[in-house]
Amino acid sequence: MPDKIEILSISIGSSKRDHEFMTSLLGRDYHVRRIGTDGDKWQAIQLIKDIDENRKAAVIGLGGADVFFRVGGRMYVHQDTKRFIDASKNTPVVDGAGLKQTLERWAIKWVLEKRPGLFNNKKILVMSGLDRWGIADVLGEYTKNFIFGDFMYALKIPIQLRTLKSVATTARWMMPILTNLPFEAIYPTGKRQETVRPIFQKPFGWADVIVGDFHYIRRYAPNDLEGKIVVTNTVTEDDVEDLKGRGVTTLITTTPEMGGRSFGTNVLEAIFVAHLKADGEHIENLSDSQLHDRYINLILKSGIEPRLIDLAPEHKPDIPKFSFVIHPITVDYLYRKKEFQFLKALPQGLVEESAAIAPPFFISKATGIKTPEGKEAVGYFYGLGATPKMMMKHPAEHFYRQMQTIAKQAQKKGATIMGLGAFTSVIGDAGVTVAKGSPIAVTSGNSYTTWATFETVKYGAEKLGINIPTARAMVIGATGSIGKAATKLMAEAFTQLVLVATKPERLMELARQLESQAENEGRVLKIDVSTNPDEYLPTTDIVVAASSAYGGIIDVMKLKSGALVCDVAMPPDVSEEEAGKRDDILVIASGEILIPGDVHWGVHLGLPKNVGFACLAETILLALEGMNENYTLGREIDIEKVKKIGEIGRKHGFKLAPVMAFNKVVSEEEIEQIKQRARR
């Protein structure tokens, strides 16, 4: 084996970017050289032929021109640039397309390990979805706010695509045409790469993140890119200075630094192919999927990393701002707002139906939140008109759109996160879709709600004299979002649990998981499961109600005397009227949070001074902490996040508020009286 392996990159780009260097990778030394032909395709073909015939390189990289486009599971071959590959009879020629489906996708995940939440809800301009399909596909996990500029920047046609699906659909009829055009008709080559020609500027102003080939960005982007994040492939030191001068905040290159600069994927793919050849692999016999698997493993073994460069400090507002969505639990709640009191004259059913389809509206500004350390926050309340009954009746997509509209309005006020109150955190997929279409971060607040619920259970049990290690506890709605998380927390403290939910297969799965975990940890845990709570109510000491089933399902007359019911459901699983039938049980709401400062919500929440719902408090805490990320979404709540938000709350002086029942504080004296009546 020679001391060094030769890699030659032939580019139809500018010769001013020519460069050569030595590098060591995967235990071998490589001499890499780039030769630009200033747009002369004939010269590039002759160079490739010469390199091949005279065995001047182990592998040839093709720069400044794409041959293979993989879009939506299909591959398209550009006939003009395919001539470069055909010019070589023996030496492999690669254009980097293989790494666009491996390295570039992984680069986004790598960046998010360094900067969690960096792309959440961001507005992203992908200058060519056909060229950067892999990156866009991964980014689609964190946002739905896209503009794809394929028509605008490749064909100069003022058409914006908004989804990957539309890019794939367009590719099916567009690519057969584009792949037969001269390559320079769709991409700047030669000296055109050095000229700036800003066009279609609004998408750049709209976007938070710009994704694309650097030559596209340099040629078509405006001079003012203040505060933008740029994700690209290869840049020189001059390119970095150019972006810095335009005000770009963060630069991400999907390829690593080699020889003092990042290189195109074609160079790295050429090195990988050369390495495989040196190991005796017959590249020509490998399928695309096999070759991609080889690349994945080589990326991991080589230890290469993308580049993440901070070019300018990101602007942060002095006072964190949040937004929070609320809605009426019943129609009566609508009448509390002066503007809607005239609705009392209309039939209630008509009011409820009409309110459900009405546009969302701004309610109030929250002020006076101030931590013991002096950190402040400001919030904005927005409302939906729908009651839980209407939210269950109408399609979830209707409310997704309403909440995304609120997020856009809140962003204009400077809010960086939106909390989903009451039933808005339950409908549909529990905030996942809302977050993808929101320009700001979204949280359901269910992590802090779970924490507060468990803390309230411990408080109530202590006051009623219930010994948690020997008590039997029941969770109704145990397979739901909050119910499941609460169950996992309670499984660490209790030895007897009853899990209730409507789907037995989910109950069985959860029970086996918790019992197995307890056994592995040497703990005793006995679990009974049921689809109906009635059989177990008379022998249960503590009930956590988290069914989110409109109307409630607990028969209070079957509850054990001295039982504690912590009702986290919204609407409640136990009504005030039902609870009034028993004076020997304690029914309380899930724990609410005492917020530090002199808080003015600007709207009646039905809570004492400075007290907020736990889901609202989570939103405030995330804003105070600068964690502008989608914290709690979906049906699965991460227990570690529950514990973490509890610690963040303690850090900022948030405390469990005095326990409440039906919007009234329950005093310790009242709890003691219930305890004594139960004993008698």
C-alpha positions as CSV (number, residue, x, y, z in Angstrom):
1,M,0.0,0.0,0.0
2,P,1.4,3.4,-0.9
3,D,2.3,5.9,1.9
4,K,-0.5,8.1,0.9
5,I,-3.7,7.7,-1.1
6,E,-4.4,10.3,-3.8
7,I,-7.8,11.9,-4.0
8,L,-8.6,14.4,-6.8
9,S,-11.6,16.6,-6.7
10,I,-12.5,18.0,-10.1
11,S,-15.0,20.9,-9.9
12,I,-16.7,22.9,-12.6
13,G,-16.6,25.7,-10.0
14,S,-14.2,28.6,-9.6
15,S,-10.5,27.8,-9.7
16,K,-10.0,30.5,-7.0
17,R,-11.2,27.9,-4.5
18,D,-8.5,25.4,-5.4
19,H,-6.8,23.8,-2.4
20,E,-4.7,20.8,-1.4
21,F,-3.9,19.2,1.9
22,M,-2.8,16.0,3.7
23,T,-5.1,14.3,6.1
24,S,-5.3,11.1,8.1
25,L,-8.5,9.2,8.4
26,L,-9.4,5.7,9.5
27,G,-5.7,4.8,9.9
28,R,-4.7,5.9,6.4
29,D,-3.1,9.1,4.9
30,Y,-4.7,10.9,2.1
31,H,-3.4,13.6,-0.3
32,V,-6.4,15.6,-1.4
33,R,-6.3,18.2,-4.2
34,R,-9.1,20.3,-5.7
35,I,-9.0,21.5,-9.3
36,G,-11.6,24.0,-10.6
37,T,-12.3,24.5,-14.3
38,D,-14.2,27.8,-14.0
39,G,-17.4,26.3,-15.5
40,D,-15.6,24.5,-18.4
41,K,-17.3,21.1,-18.5
42,W,-15.2,19.9,-21.5
43,Q,-12.0,20.6,-19.5
44,A,-13.4,18.8,-16.5
45,I,-14.2,15.7,-18.6
46,Q,-10.7,15.7,-20.1
47,L,-9.1,16.0,-16.6
48,I,-11.2,13.0,-15.4
49,K,-10.1,11.0,-18.4
50,D,-6.5,11.8,-17.9
51,I,-6.6,10.9,-14.2
52,D,-8.3,7.7,-15.0
53,E,-6.1,6.6,-17.8
54,N,-2.9,7.4,-15.9
55,R,-4.1,6.1,-12.6
56,K,-3.4,9.5,-10.9
57,A,-5.9,9.0,-8.1
58,A,-7.6,6.2,-6.2
59,V,-11.0,8.0,-6.4
60,I,-12.2,11.1,-8.1
61,G,-14.6,13.5,-6.4
62,L,-16.9,15.5,-8.6
63,G,-17.5,19.0,-7.2
64,G,-19.7,21.8,-8.3
65,A,-22.1,19.5,-10.0
66,D,-24.7,17.0,-8.8
67,V,-25.4,13.7,-10.7
68,F,-27.7,11.9,-8.4
69,F,-30.8,13.4,-6.7
70,R,-32.6,11.2,-4.1
71,V,-36.0,12.7,-3.4
72,G,-39.0,11.0,-1.7
73,G,-37.6,7.5,-2.1
74,R,-36.8,8.0,-5.8
75,M,-33.5,8.6,-7.5
76,Y,-33.1,10.9,-10.5
77,V,-29.9,11.1,-12.6
78,H,-28.8,14.3,-14.3
79,Q,-27.8,13.4,-17.8
80,D,-25.5,16.4,-18.4
81,T,-23.4,15.7,-15.3
82,K,-23.5,12.0,-15.7
83,R,-21.0,12.5,-18.5
84,F,-18.4,13.2,-15.9
85,I,-18.8,9.8,-14.3
86,D,-18.9,8.1,-17.7
87,A,-15.6,9.7,-18.6
88,S,-13.8,7.4,-16.2
89,K,-13.6,3.7,-17.1
90,N,-11.7,2.4,-14.1
91,T,-11.4,5.0,-11.4
92,P,-14.6,5.5,-9.2
93,V,-16.1,9.0,-9.5
94,V,-18.4,10.2,-6.7
95,D,-20.5,13.4,-6.4
96,G,-21.2,13.2,-2.6
97,A,-24.8,12.2,-3.1
98,G,-24.3,9.1,-0.9
99,L,-23.4,11.2,2.1
100,K,-26.3,13.6,1.6
101,Q,-28.5,10.7,2.8
102,T,-26.2,9.7,5.7
103,L,-23.7,12.3,6.9
104,E,-26.0,15.3,6.3
105,R,-28.9,13.7,8.1
106,W,-26.7,12.8,11.0
107,A,-25.2,16.3,11.1
108,I,-28.6,17.7,12.2
109,K,-28.8,15.2,15.1
110,W,-25.2,16.0,16.1
111,V,-25.9,19.7,16.2
112,L,-29.0,19.1,18.4
113,E,-26.9,17.2,20.9
114,K,-24.8,20.4,21.3
115,R,-27.7,22.8,21.1
116,P,-31.0,21.1,22.1
117,G,-34.0,22.8,20.7
118,L,-32.0,24.8,18.2
119,F,-34.5,24.0,15.3
120,N,-37.7,23.7,17.3
121,N,-40.5,25.6,15.6
122,K,-38.0,27.6,13.5
123,K,-39.0,29.0,10.1
124,I,-36.7,27.3,7.6
125,L,-35.8,28.3,4.0
126,V,-34.5,25.3,2.1
127,M,-33.1,26.8,-1.1
128,S,-33.4,23.5,-2.9
129,G,-35.4,20.6,-1.5
130,L,-34.3,18.5,-4.4
131,D,-30.7,18.9,-3.4
132,R,-31.1,18.9,0.4
133,W,-34.0,16.4,0.9
134,G,-32.2,14.5,3.6
135,I,-31.6,17.5,5.8
136,A,-35.1,18.8,5.3
137,D,-36.5,15.4,6.1
138,V,-34.8,15.4,9.5
139,L,-35.7,19.0,10.3
140,G,-39.3,18.1,9.6
141,E,-39.2,16.3,13.0
142,Y,-38.8,19.7,14.7
143,T,-40.9,22.1,12.7
144,K,-43.4,22.4,9.9
145,N,-42.5,25.9,9.0
146,F,-40.8,25.5,5.6
147,I,-40.3,27.3,2.3
148,F,-38.6,25.3,-0.4
149,G,-37.1,27.6,-3.0
150,D,-36.6,25.1,-5.9
151,F,-38.8,27.0,-8.3
152,M,-37.5,30.4,-7.2
153,Y,-33.7,29.9,-7.2
154,A,-33.3,27.2,-9.8
155,L,-35.9,28.3,-12.3
156,K,-36.5,31.9,-11.3
157,I,-40.2,31.2,-11.0
158,P,-42.0,32.9,-8.0
159,I,-43.6,29.7,-6.6
160,Q,-43.0,28.6,-3.0
161,L,-43.4,25.0,-1.9
162,R,-44.3,24.5,1.8
163,T,-44.0,20.8,2.4
164,L,-41.7,17.9,1.7
165,K,-44.6,16.1,0.1
166,S,-45.1,18.9,-2.4
167,V,-41.4,18.7,-3.2
168,A,-41.6,15.0,-3.8
169,T,-44.7,15.4,-5.9
170,T,-43.1,18.3,-7.9
171,A,-40.0,16.2,-8.4
172,R,-42.0,13.4,-10.2
173,W,-42.9,15.7,-13.1
174,M,-40.1,18.3,-12.7
175,M,-37.0,16.2,-12.5
176,P,-37.4,14.4,-15.9
177,I,-37.2,17.9,-17.4
178,L,-34.5,19.3,-15.1
179,T,-32.3,16.3,-15.5
180,N,-32.1,16.9,-19.2
181,L,-31.2,20.6,-19.0
182,P,-27.6,21.8,-19.0
183,F,-26.5,21.9,-15.4
184,E,-25.5,25.5,-15.5
185,A,-29.2,26.3,-16.2
186,I,-30.1,25.4,-12.7
187,Y,-27.0,26.0,-10.7
188,P,-24.3,28.7,-10.7
189,T,-21.0,27.4,-12.1
190,G,-17.6,29.0,-12.7
191,K,-17.4,32.8,-12.2
192,R,-21.1,33.0,-11.6
193,Q,-20.4,31.5,-8.2
194,E,-18.4,34.7,-7.3
195,T,-21.2,37.1,-8.2
196,V,-24.1,38.2,-5.9
197,R,-27.5,38.5,-7.4
198,P,-30.2,38.8,-4.7
199,I,-33.6,37.6,-5.8
200,F,-36.8,36.6,-4.0
201,Q,-35.7,38.3,-0.8
202,K,-38.9,37.9,1.3
203,P,-38.2,34.2,2.1
204,F,-34.8,35.1,3.5
205,G,-36.4,37.8,5.8
206,W,-39.1,35.3,6.9
207,A,-36.7,32.5,7.7
208,D,-34.8,31.8,11.0
209,V,-32.7,29.1,9.3
210,I,-31.3,29.0,5.8
211,V,-30.4,25.6,4.4
212,G,-28.6,25.1,1.1
213,D,-25.5,24.9,-1.0
214,F,-23.2,27.8,-0.1
215,H,-23.0,29.1,-3.7
216,Y,-26.8,29.4,-3.8
217,I,-26.8,31.3,-0.5
218,R,-23.9,33.6,-1.4
219,R,-25.4,34.4,-4.9
220,Y,-29.1,34.9,-4.0
221,A,-29.2,35.9,-0.3
222,P,-29.4,39.6,0.8
223,N,-26.6,41.4,2.5
224,D,-28.6,41.6,5.7
225,L,-28.9,38.1,7.3
226,E,-28.9,39.5,10.8
227,G,-29.6,36.8,13.4
228,K,-29.9,33.9,10.9
229,I,-28.7,30.3,11.2
230,V,-27.0,29.0,8.1
231,V,-26.7,25.2,7.4
232,T,-24.5,24.5,4.4
233,N,-21.9,22.1,3.0
234,T,-18.5,23.6,2.3
235,V,-17.0,27.0,3.1
236,T,-13.6,28.6,3.0
237,E,-12.3,31.2,5.5
238,D,-13.4,33.9,3.1
239,D,-16.9,32.4,3.1
240,V,-17.1,32.4,6.8
241,E,-16.1,36.1,6.9
242,D,-18.7,36.8,4.3
243,L,-21.5,35.3,6.4
244,K,-20.2,37.0,9.5
245,G,-20.3,40.3,7.7
246,R,-24.0,39.7,6.8
247,G,-24.9,39.2,10.4
248,V,-25.3,35.4,10.5
249,T,-25.4,34.2,14.1
250,T,-24.6,30.5,13.7
251,L,-22.9,28.6,10.9
252,I,-23.3,24.8,10.6
253,T,-21.3,22.9,7.9
254,T,-22.3,19.3,7.5
255,T,-18.8,18.3,6.5
256,P,-15.8,18.4,8.9
257,E,-12.8,20.7,8.8
258,M,-10.0,19.3,6.7
259,G,-6.9,21.2,5.8
260,G,-8.1,24.4,7.4
261,R,-11.6,24.5,5.7
262,S,-14.6,22.3,5.2
263,F,-14.9,20.4,2.0
264,G,-17.8,19.2,-0.1
265,T,-19.4,15.8,0.5
266,N,-17.7,14.6,-2.7
267,V,-14.3,14.8,-1.1
268,L,-15.3,12.9,2.0
269,E,-17.2,10.3,0.0
270,A,-14.1,9.8,-2.2
271,I,-12.0,9.2,0.9
272,F,-14.5,6.6,2.1
273,V,-14.6,4.8,-1.2
274,A,-10.8,4.8,-1.3
275,H,-10.7,3.3,2.2
276,L,-13.2,0.6,1.2
277,K,-11.2,-0.2,-1.9
278,A,-8.0,-0.4,0.2
279,D,-9.8,-2.9,2.5
280,G,-10.5,-5.1,-0.5
281,E,-14.2,-4.1,-1.0
282,H,-15.6,-4.3,-4.6
283,I,-17.5,-1.1,-4.7
284,E,-19.2,-1.9,-8.0
285,N,-20.8,-5.0,-6.4
286,L,-22.4,-3.1,-3.6
287,S,-26.1,-2.0,-3.7
288,D,-27.0,1.6,-2.7
289,S,-28.3,0.4,0.7
290,Q,-25.1,-1.6,1.3
291,L,-22.9,1.3,0.4
292,H,-24.9,3.6,2.6
293,D,-24.5,1.2,5.5
294,R,-20.7,1.2,4.9
295,Y,-20.8,5.1,5.0
296,I,-22.7,5.1,8.2
297,N,-20.2,2.9,9.9
298,L,-17.2,4.8,8.5
299,I,-18.7,8.1,9.8
300,L,-18.9,6.6,13.3
301,K,-15.5,4.9,13.2
302,S,-13.7,7.9,11.8
303,G,-14.9,10.2,14.5
304,I,-15.5,13.1,12.0
305,E,-17.8,15.8,13.2
306,P,-19.7,18.6,11.4
307,R,-18.8,22.2,12.3
308,L,-20.8,24.5,14.5
309,I,-19.5,28.0,14.6
310,D,-20.9,31.0,16.5
311,L,-20.3,34.0,14.3
312,A,-22.2,36.6,16.5
313,P,-23.9,36.5,19.8
314,E,-27.6,35.7,19.6
315,H,-29.9,38.5,20.9
316,K,-31.9,37.6,24.0
317,P,-34.7,39.7,25.3
318,D,-34.1,41.3,28.7
319,I,-37.4,40.0,30.2
320,P,-38.5,36.5,29.1
321,K,-42.0,36.4,27.6
322,F,-44.4,33.5,27.4
323,S,-47.9,32.9,26.2
324,F,-50.6,30.6,27.5
325,V,-53.8,29.3,26.0
326,I,-57.0,28.9,28.0
327,H,-60.6,28.1,27.2
328,P,-64.0,27.9,29.0
329,I,-64.7,24.7,30.9
330,T,-68.4,25.3,30.5
331,V,-70.4,27.9,28.6
332,D,-70.9,29.9,31.8
333,Y,-67.2,30.7,31.7
334,L,-67.7,32.7,28.5
335,Y,-70.2,35.1,30.2
336,R,-67.5,36.1,32.8
337,K,-65.9,38.3,30.2
338,K,-67.7,41.6,29.7
339,E,-67.5,41.5,26.0
340,F,-69.4,38.2,25.9
341,Q,-72.1,38.9,28.5
342,F,-74.6,39.7,25.7
343,L,-74.5,36.1,24.7
344,K,-76.7,35.2,27.7
345,A,-79.7,36.2,25.6
346,L,-79.0,33.5,23.1
347,P,-79.7,29.8,23.3
348,Q,-76.9,28.1,25.2
349,G,-76.4,25.4,22.6
350,L,-76.0,27.9,19.9
351,V,-73.5,29.9,21.9
352,E,-71.4,26.8,22.7
353,E,-71.4,25.7,19.0
354,S,-70.6,29.2,17.7
355,A,-67.8,29.8,20.3
356,A,-66.1,26.6,19.2
357,I,-65.6,27.8,15.6
358,A,-64.9,31.5,16.5
359,P,-61.3,32.8,15.9
360,P,-58.9,32.8,18.9
361,F,-58.6,36.0,20.8
362,F,-56.2,37.9,23.1
363,I,-57.3,38.1,26.7
364,S,-54.7,39.8,29.0
365,K,-51.1,40.5,29.9
366,A,-49.7,38.8,33.0
367,T,-47.2,41.0,35.0
368,G,-45.5,41.0,38.4
369,I,-43.8,37.6,38.1
370,K,-40.4,38.0,39.9
371,T,-38.2,35.3,41.4
372,P,-36.3,35.7,44.7
373,E,-33.2,36.4,42.7
374,G,-35.0,39.3,40.9
375,K,-35.6,37.6,37.5
376,E,-38.8,38.7,35.9
377,A,-41.2,37.3,33.3
378,V,-44.1,38.7,31.3
379,G,-47.0,36.6,29.8
380,Y,-49.9,36.9,27.4
381,F,-53.1,34.9,27.8
382,Y,-55.0,33.9,24.7
383,G,-58.4,32.2,24.5
384,L,-60.3,29.7,22.5
385,G,-64.1,29.7,22.7
386,A,-64.6,25.9,22.7
387,T,-65.6,24.0,25.8
388,P,-64.2,20.5,26.4
389,K,-67.5,19.1,25.0
390,M,-66.9,20.9,21.7
391,M,-63.3,20.0,21.6
392,M,-64.3,16.3,21.6
393,K,-67.0,16.9,19.0
394,H,-65.0,18.9,16.4
395,P,-61.9,17.7,14.5
396,A,-58.7,18.3,16.3
397,E,-57.2,19.9,13.2
398,H,-59.5,22.9,13.7
399,F,-58.0,23.6,17.1
400,Y,-54.5,22.9,15.9
401,R,-54.9,25.8,13.5
402,Q,-56.3,28.0,16.1
403,M,-53.4,27.4,18.5
404,Q,-50.9,27.9,15.7
405,T,-52.5,31.2,15.0
406,I,-52.1,32.2,18.6
407,A,-48.5,31.2,18.5
408,K,-47.9,33.5,15.6
409,Q,-49.6,36.4,17.4
410,A,-47.7,35.7,20.6
411,Q,-44.4,35.7,18.7
412,K,-45.1,39.2,17.5
413,K,-45.3,40.3,21.1
414,G,-41.9,38.7,21.8
415,A,-43.1,35.4,23.4
416,T,-40.7,32.6,23.0
417,I,-42.9,29.7,24.3
418,M,-46.6,28.9,24.5
419,G,-48.3,26.7,27.1
420,L,-51.4,24.7,26.4
421,G,-53.9,25.0,29.2
422,A,-56.7,22.6,30.2
423,F,-58.1,20.5,27.3
424,T,-55.9,22.1,24.7
425,S,-53.1,19.8,26.0
426,V,-55.3,16.7,25.6
427,I,-56.9,16.9,22.2
428,G,-55.4,15.1,19.2
429,D,-51.8,14.2,19.7
430,A,-51.3,16.4,22.8
431,G,-49.5,19.3,21.3
432,V,-47.1,17.5,18.8
433,T,-48.8,18.8,15.7
434,V,-49.4,22.3,17.2
435,A,-45.6,22.5,18.0
436,K,-44.6,21.6,14.4
437,G,-46.6,24.4,13.0
438,S,-45.7,27.0,15.7
439,P,-43.0,29.6,15.3
440,I,-42.3,29.4,19.0
441,A,-41.8,26.6,21.5
442,V,-44.8,24.7,22.9
443,T,-45.3,22.7,26.1
444,S,-48.4,21.1,27.5
445,G,-47.2,21.7,31.0
446,N,-47.9,18.1,32.0
447,S,-44.5,17.5,33.5
448,Y,-45.0,20.0,36.2
449,T,-48.6,19.0,36.6
450,T,-47.4,15.4,37.3
451,W,-44.8,16.7,39.8
452,A,-47.4,18.8,41.6
453,T,-49.9,15.9,41.6
454,F,-47.5,13.6,43.3
455,E,-46.4,16.3,45.8
456,T,-50.1,16.9,46.6
457,V,-50.7,13.2,47.1
458,K,-47.8,13.1,49.6
459,Y,-49.2,16.2,51.4
460,G,-52.8,14.9,51.6
461,A,-51.7,11.4,52.8
462,E,-49.6,12.9,55.5
463,K,-52.5,15.1,56.8
464,L,-55.0,12.3,56.7
465,G,-52.6,9.9,58.4
466,I,-52.3,7.5,55.4
467,N,-49.0,5.6,55.4
468,I,-47.8,5.5,51.8
469,P,-45.6,2.4,52.0
470,T,-48.5,0.3,53.2
471,A,-51.4,2.1,51.5
472,R,-53.3,1.0,48.4
473,A,-53.4,3.7,45.7
474,M,-55.4,3.8,42.5
475,V,-54.8,5.8,39.3
476,I,-57.8,6.3,37.1
477,G,-56.7,7.0,33.5
478,A,-53.4,5.2,34.2
479,T,-52.4,4.8,30.6
480,G,-53.1,8.4,29.7
481,S,-50.4,11.1,29.5
482,I,-50.5,12.5,33.1
483,G,-51.9,9.3,34.6
484,K,-49.1,7.1,33.2
485,A,-46.4,9.5,34.4
486,A,-48.0,9.8,37.9
487,T,-48.3,6.0,38.0
488,K,-44.5,5.6,37.4
489,L,-43.7,8.1,40.2
490,M,-46.1,6.4,42.6
491,A,-44.7,3.0,41.8
492,E,-41.5,4.2,43.4
493,A,-43.2,5.0,46.7
494,F,-46.2,2.6,47.0
495,T,-46.3,-1.1,47.4
496,Q,-49.9,-1.6,46.2
497,L,-51.4,0.0,43.1
498,V,-54.6,-0.4,41.2
499,L,-54.5,0.8,37.6
500,V,-57.7,1.7,35.8
501,A,-58.2,2.5,32.2
502,T,-60.4,1.6,29.3
503,K,-58.0,-0.5,27.3
504,P,-56.9,-3.6,29.1
505,E,-53.9,-4.4,26.8
506,R,-52.3,-1.1,27.7
507,L,-52.9,-1.6,31.4
508,M,-51.4,-5.1,31.3
509,E,-48.3,-3.8,29.5
510,L,-47.8,-1.0,32.0
511,A,-48.3,-3.3,35.0
512,R,-45.8,-5.8,33.7
513,Q,-43.3,-3.1,33.0
514,L,-43.6,-1.6,36.5
515,E,-43.6,-4.9,38.3
516,S,-40.5,-6.1,36.4
517,Q,-38.7,-2.8,37.2
518,A,-39.6,-3.1,40.9
519,E,-38.4,-6.8,41.0
520,N,-35.1,-5.8,39.3
521,E,-34.6,-3.1,42.0
522,G,-35.5,-5.4,44.8
523,R,-38.7,-3.6,45.7
524,V,-42.1,-5.1,46.5
525,L,-44.9,-3.9,44.2
526,K,-48.3,-5.5,43.8
527,I,-50.4,-4.2,40.9
528,D,-54.1,-4.9,40.1
529,V,-55.6,-3.7,36.9
530,S,-59.2,-3.0,36.0
531,T,-61.3,-1.3,33.4
532,N,-63.8,-0.2,36.1
533,P,-62.8,1.3,39.5
534,D,-65.9,0.4,41.4
535,E,-64.7,-3.0,42.7
536,Y,-61.5,-1.5,44.2
537,L,-62.8,1.8,45.5
538,P,-64.0,0.5,48.9
539,T,-60.5,-0.8,49.8
540,T,-58.4,2.0,48.2
541,D,-56.8,4.7,50.4
542,I,-55.7,7.2,47.7
543,V,-57.2,7.8,44.3
544,V,-55.5,9.9,41.6
545,A,-58.2,10.8,39.0
546,A,-56.6,11.6,35.6
547,S,-59.1,10.2,33.1
548,S,-59.8,13.3,31.0
549,A,-63.2,11.7,30.4
550,Y,-65.8,14.4,30.1
551,G,-68.3,13.9,33.0
552,G,-66.2,11.9,35.4
553,I,-66.4,8.2,36.4
554,I,-66.0,8.0,40.2
555,D,-68.9,6.9,42.4
556,V,-68.1,8.8,45.6
557,M,-70.5,6.6,47.6
558,K,-68.2,3.6,47.1
559,L,-65.1,5.4,48.3
560,K,-63.4,4.1,51.5
561,S,-64.0,6.3,54.5
562,G,-60.9,8.6,55.0
563,A,-59.9,8.2,51.4
564,L,-57.9,10.9,49.6
565,V,-59.0,11.8,46.0
566,C,-56.5,13.9,44.0
567,D,-58.5,15.0,41.0
568,V,-56.1,16.0,38.2
569,A,-58.7,15.6,35.4
570,M,-60.0,18.5,33.5
571,P,-63.0,18.7,33.7
572,P,-62.9,17.1,37.2
573,D,-63.7,13.4,37.6
574,V,-65.6,14.3,40.8
575,S,-68.1,17.2,40.7
576,E,-68.6,19.5,43.7
577,E,-72.1,18.2,44.0
578,E,-70.9,14.6,44.2
579,A,-68.1,15.4,46.6
580,G,-70.7,17.1,48.9
581,K,-72.4,13.8,49.5
582,R,-69.5,12.6,51.7
583,D,-68.0,14.5,54.7
584,D,-65.5,11.7,55.5
585,I,-63.3,11.8,52.3
586,L,-61.0,14.5,51.1
587,V,-61.3,15.5,47.4
588,I,-58.7,18.0,46.3
589,A,-57.5,19.3,42.9
590,S,-54.0,18.5,41.6
591,G,-51.5,20.7,43.2
592,E,-51.3,24.3,41.9
593,I,-48.2,26.4,42.2
594,L,-47.5,29.5,44.2
595,I,-45.7,32.0,41.9
596,P,-43.2,34.4,43.4
597,G,-43.7,38.2,43.0
598,D,-46.8,40.4,43.0
599,V,-48.6,38.5,40.2
600,H,-51.5,40.0,38.2
601,W,-52.8,37.6,35.6
602,G,-55.2,40.1,34.1
603,V,-57.8,37.3,33.9
604,H,-59.8,35.5,36.5
605,L,-58.3,32.0,36.8
606,G,-60.5,31.0,39.8
607,L,-57.3,30.8,42.0
608,P,-56.0,32.7,45.0
609,K,-53.5,35.5,44.7
610,N,-50.2,34.5,43.1
611,V,-51.4,31.0,42.4
612,G,-51.2,29.5,39.0
613,F,-52.0,26.1,37.4
614,A,-49.0,23.8,37.3
615,C,-49.1,23.7,33.5
616,L,-49.0,27.5,33.4
617,A,-46.2,27.5,36.0
618,E,-44.2,25.1,33.7
619,T,-44.5,27.5,30.8
620,I,-43.3,30.4,33.0
621,L,-40.3,28.3,34.4
622,L,-39.2,27.4,30.9
623,A,-39.3,31.0,29.9
624,L,-37.4,32.1,33.0
625,E,-34.8,29.4,32.4
626,G,-34.4,30.3,28.8
627,M,-35.4,26.8,27.8
628,N,-37.3,27.8,24.7
629,E,-37.9,24.2,23.6
630,N,-40.8,21.8,23.2
631,Y,-40.5,20.4,26.7
632,T,-43.6,18.3,27.3
633,L,-45.5,17.1,24.3
634,G,-47.3,13.9,23.3
635,R,-48.8,11.1,25.3
636,E,-45.5,9.9,26.9
637,I,-44.1,12.1,29.7
638,D,-40.4,11.6,30.5
639,I,-40.1,11.1,34.3
640,E,-36.7,12.6,34.3
641,K,-38.3,15.8,32.8
642,V,-40.9,15.7,35.6
643,K,-38.1,15.6,38.2
644,K,-36.1,18.3,36.4
645,I,-38.9,20.8,36.2
646,G,-39.5,20.2,39.9
647,E,-35.9,21.2,40.6
648,I,-36.1,24.2,38.3
649,G,-39.2,25.3,40.2
650,R,-37.4,25.1,43.5
651,K,-34.5,27.0,42.0
652,H,-36.8,29.9,41.0
653,G,-38.8,30.0,44.3
654,F,-41.9,28.3,43.0
655,K,-43.8,26.3,45.6
656,L,-46.7,24.0,46.0
657,A,-49.7,26.2,46.8
658,P,-52.2,25.5,49.6
659,V,-54.4,22.6,48.5
660,M,-57.7,23.5,46.9
661,A,-61.0,21.9,46.1
662,F,-63.5,23.4,43.6
663,N,-61.6,26.7,43.5
664,K,-61.5,27.1,47.3
665,V,-58.5,26.6,49.6
666,V,-58.8,23.6,51.9
667,S,-57.4,24.4,55.3
668,E,-55.5,22.0,57.5
669,E,-58.3,22.3,60.1
670,E,-60.8,21.1,57.5
671,I,-58.6,18.2,56.6
672,E,-58.3,17.3,60.3
673,Q,-62.1,17.3,60.7
674,I,-62.4,14.9,57.7
675,K,-59.8,12.7,59.3
676,Q,-61.6,12.6,62.6
677,R,-65.0,11.9,61.0
678,A,-63.5,9.1,59.0
679,R,-62.1,7.5,62.3
680,R,-65.6,7.7,63.9
